[in-house]
Amino acid sequence: MIGFDDGAEKLRTLDGKSAGGINSNLTATGADITTAHQLAANIDIAFMGDTKGGAFDITEEQALKMLRAPNPHGKRNSNVIVPWVNGLDVTRRPRHMFIIDFGIGREETECAKYEGPFLHLLLRVKDERRKNKRALYAKYWWRHVEPRPGMLAALKPLPRFLTTVRVAKHRIFRWFKAPTLPDSSCFAFARDDDYFFGVLHSRFHEVWALKLGTRLETRPRYTPTTSFETFPFPEPTDDQKIEISTAAKELNELRENWLNPPEWTTTRVLEFPGAIDGPWSRYVVHPDARGIGTVRYPRLEPRDDDCAKKLAKRTLTNLYNERPTWLANAHAKLDSAVAHAYGFPINLTDEQILERLLALNQQRAADEKRATKKPPRVSRAKTDEELV
């Protein structure tokens, strides 16, 4: 219920505490984050992941069987099968799932020549998609309903990309290797540098994202158009950028060693045919005159069943729930490096961080407006909730 008075009431209370004023988003007067502007510098970096719209995802066993099978047109199924991740793979452990993805432009007759993948979709996807009320979804049943071409183009040149999940208790960012396809439960960031990872995983971005995002019940929801595209990055010197990158790389390495201790894991190399101009090109060795060679794709797996049981408990969610001293120290080191780049004291309160970042956001927005005199483009990263 929302009520208004004629301004006579001077006593304001928010969440049981006295407040000098109350902003339109029900926060106390201070940093009115509802006035934050979208920054052109952050456009076309964060993207919602692919929405498949059917049972396009397959297990590793199914994928390897298809990947190693020949086709009547001589092309390899690795052209249309890639690793696939959703929010569980980010916050828990990778499940080593794959997905059939015929892309945007292939017609049904061409897709049919990829025999195994097409048969799978005939049996598992076609009937349900034909019932879809959206005409294009029903007509092009062999394609994902929202393939996010902007995201695919932005991620294509990168050897790895950063992800976070839409809704989670902890705001965690994690690297995935190309040619992994992220699901719509994730957001993908078209950057592959440690500096970017470090700034996003700092306390400064976390405080900003928690305030400018939304919530699903009690869990924070990340919304790129407000959480990321308004966020003012620091403008570091070369030395400051190295300091942030070093701290970020150390944080990631410590986490990965905890998630996958070398004593409990081993590297397995998956091998199957692949083309040098296909999605697996980075892993293709010894190509022949046709450009087809062997994909050698390394991934970690448990050494044995006992190790698998112990590894099952090693997830990023569990790690951040426990927050051991070494993790807290690594984040403190990163936060100090990012604060240094901003020129901020390290001991700011959350409200002080918001005030300073908001001032920086408005300064950057004004600078961009003067430089371009054009409105910022509409982001491609809008979530379903933001479109409503």
Phi, psi and omega in degrees: 000134179242130180235155179230152172233187183269012181094358182287331182283117183259344180273123181238132181231132179230123181053040176080004181238147178294138181226141178293330179193165181232126180282170184294340178261021177062043169242156181289153178304137183162246175276104179278088187291350176293347180266004180294143183256149170291135183254129182300329181296340183257005182282148177061037172242316181260132183224141167293143180287177183295138172254114189280318178075036179159181185277059178281339182281144183223161179283167177297321179298314178296319182297313183296324177298316179290319184297331183265358182270145178280167178231154183298333180267003176083354178275159186263145180294345176295346174292336188232013178229126180222164174297152184224136179228149169233193185301328179297324180289337179278309187273338179248238180239147177303135182262358179056050175268159178232170180216144174272124183222103179277002176077201188261322192261347184289133176276166185301319182296323178289319180297326182299337180285345170272084199303303184296309179300320181294320179298320179302316181289325175302318185277329190249340189240317193305309185300317181291320182290329177297338180273353185297137183288341177276121189302317182291325177296320180288318183294312182260061188295339182275356179256153173294147186291325178224088186280355178053066182300327177298317178297314182300318180294321182289326182276338189308315183280356188265138176286337177209164178213159183265144177228157166214162181265155183296313184232123181199154177295316180249139177276092185251138176243139186217144178276144168226148183272146169296146009258041181300137177255118178278143179279168182292350174284353180242160166248138178250141180245126184277063175217148181233015185259149181294328179301313180298314176304316184296316181293317180294329182269009178278165178298329185294316177288325180297314179299316180297313183295322179295323181281321186267351175277190178239190181224146169248106189058244181260357186264134180293142176247127178277130180233105188306321183295333177254318185287321185254312189288349174262351190283122179275114177288156173291167174243080190282157166286171179301318180294321179293322178296320177296320179299315179294315181299319180295315179294322180293316179297320178296316178302312182296318181294319178298315179297314182295323178293328176287318180293322186225072180301137180299337178290337184250355185233162174217157180265127175249132180257116176277134181235136178193163181291145178204156182260149181289346176252017179259182184295338182264017190306327182295340185249005183277130176237154176052056178291148178268190183298335179276355183085017180251126178226207180252125172282128175240099188250109182276143172208154181274146173213162180298148179292325181201183183296323180296317177296322180299321179294320180289322181291334183301332181273351184266087178238160178294327177297312178297322180298315182282338170294318181281323182042068179298165185301320182297325179289316178300319180295319180295320178290324178296320178296317178295315180299321179296319180294319180291319177301318179300318180293325177284337189080025181261150167296150184283340187261028179292148172284168178301318181295321178293323176298314180298317180300315183288320179291323178296317178298320179292321177301313183291327176293315180296317180298319179294320178297317180295321180296318179293325184285325187249327185054032176229147178291148177298146178293155176288131182290150174272001188264009183302136177273169178302320183294324182285335181282338183288000000 
